[in-house]
Amino acid sequence: MKDIKKELIKYGKLLYAERFVIGAGGNISARIKDKIYIKASGVSLGSSTKKDYNEVDLATGRARRAKRPCSVEIPMHLACYKTRKDIGAVIHTHPVYGTALGMLAKKVGFVSYEFKCAFGSEVPVIDYKSSGSAALASAVGKSIKKHNAVLLKNHGAVVVGKDIKEAYERSLVLERACRIYVMSKLSGKISLIPKSSIS
């Protein structure tokens, strides 16, 4: 079995290098059976170590032997895992283009074939809700039931995957699609892949 904390550290640093987060922003987690491992509050993804990831019981949401409190967004992560058993990792970041489209309340459609393969559906936008709130967790859980990603108005993006690698790769595809969308909108009319071509 892979060292899940090592994997979280690896992909957390990659997300930081991509500038999907700054400072201690964003949070990532992964599931192993009935436990999840999530970044602690106030820790940068760019410099995190194994001690910065807390083990949490999926059923109760309680951390085990945690030296720091869990990320304030733990209710949102738990909501994703409890909604779908196939989810093995959750990534929440604050990417520039994804956040921009979220602010505009613009869902992301099939801008490219890679987007279609990565997500299989449009990526919707959730109205603004306070960080760490039960309302945010509930809204994200409902959306993730049918989608592999969601944009949060004025807040960023949430992407899920079967493991942390897939969630990371989907995060890259989503931000690239958002960038394409914004650049196309500035240049003129947006042309999405016809729905008749989507199977």
N, C-alpha and C positions, 0 to 999 in steps of 0.2 A: 504493500500500500504506500502511496506517495506521502511524503511529509507535507501535510496540508498547510502548516504554517510557513514552510519554506516556499511553497507555491504562492501563497498570499503575498509574502514579502516580494517575491520576484515580479509578479504582475502589478503589485502596488507601485513598485519603483518604475515600471514601464509606463503606467498611467501618469505618474508624476513627470516623467521625462517627456511625455506627449503634451504636457501642460493642460491636462484635463482637470487638474486640481492645483491649487496653490496653498502654501502654508499647511495647516492641519485640516483643510477641507476634504470633503468626500469620505466615503467609507465602503469597504468591501467585506464580503463574507463568503464562506464556503461550508457545505454540509457534509458530514460523515455520519451516516445512519441517523441516530436521534440527537445528534449534537451539531451545533454550528460553531464556527470560529469567526469572530468579527473584530475589526480594529477597535482599539480603545479610543476614548474621547481625547482630543487634544494632541494626537500623534500624527505626524506627517507621513504620508505614504512613501515619501522619498527617502526617509531615514528610519523606517520601522524595523523592529527586530522581533524575534519570537515572543518575547515577553510583552509585546504590545498587542497581541491577539488573544482575546479572551475566549474560553470555552463556555458555551451557553447551552443549557438544556432546551431543546426545541419546544417541548410541551409546556414548560413553565416559564421560559424566558429568563431563568435565573443563571447568573454567571457563577462559575466554579473557580475558586481560588484566584479571583481577579485582583490585581494590584492597582488597576485604574478602572474607573467606571467605563462601561461600554459606550460606544457611539450613541448619541441621542436618537439616531435613526434606527435603533434595533427593532422597534415595533414594525417598521416598514419592511425590514429584512424578514422578520418572522412571518409577516403576512404573506410574503411571496412564497416562502417555503411551505406554508400551511395550505396555500391555494393549489399548488401543483407539486406532485411527488417527483416529477422529472427534473425539477430545478435543483441543481447542485451548487450554484454560486450566484451571488447578486453583487452587482457593481453599481454604486451611485457616485456620479462625478458631476463636475460643474463645467463642462466644455463650452467654449465660446459660442460656436454656431448652434449647438443644440439648445443652449440657454436662450439665444436670440430668437430662435423659432418658437420656443416655448412662450416667451414674452409676447410674441405676436399671435399666439394661440393657433399656430399653423401645424397641422399634423403632417407627417412625412409620408408621402406616397412612394410608388415604385419609380424612383429616379434612375435606377440602373438594375442590371441583371444581378449583380452581386448583392444588392439590397434585397431583392426578391428572394434569393437563395438564403440569405442570413436570417430574414425575419418572417417571410411567408405571409405577411399582412402589413397594413399601414401601421405606423407608430403614432398613437394618439397623444393628445395633450390633456393634462389634468389641471383644473383651475387651482390657483394658489391656495395652499393650506400651510399652516405653521409647521416648521421643522420639528420632528419628533412627536407630532400630535397623533392621536388616535384617528382623527379625520383623514390625515395624510396616509397613514397605514392602510386604512379601509379603502380609500380611493385607489391606491396603487394595487392592492390585492385584487380588487375587482377588475382592474384593467389588465393586470398580468395574467389573469385567468384565460384570456383570449389572445394576448400579445406577448412577444418576447422583449419588448422594450416600451417605455413610456417617457414622454417629456413632461417635466414639472414646470408649470408657469413660474417664471422668476426664480428658478431653483436649480435646474439642470436636467439630468437624465438618470433613469434607472434601467439597467439591462440585465437580463438573466441568461443562464446557460446551463448545460448539463454538468459543466465543470468550470473552473475559473478561466481556463484557456479559451473556451468557447465564449464565455461572457466578455472577456477582454477583446477578442476578435470582433465580436458583434458591436462592442463599443466603438471600435475603430471604424467599422462600416457605417454606423449610425452618424458619427460626427462627420465623416466624409460626405455622406448623403445630405446632411444639413448644410454643409458648406456649398455643395453643388446647388442646392435649392436656393440659398441666399444669393450666390453669384449669378445664377440664372435669372432670378427675380430682378436683380439690379440691371441686368443686361437686356431684359425684355420678357417675353412670354415663356412660362414654364411648360415643358412638354413631357408628360409622364408616359410610361409604358402603357399602351392601351389595355383596358381591363380584359378585352377579348383575347389578349395574348397571354394572360396570366392563368396558369393551370395549377 
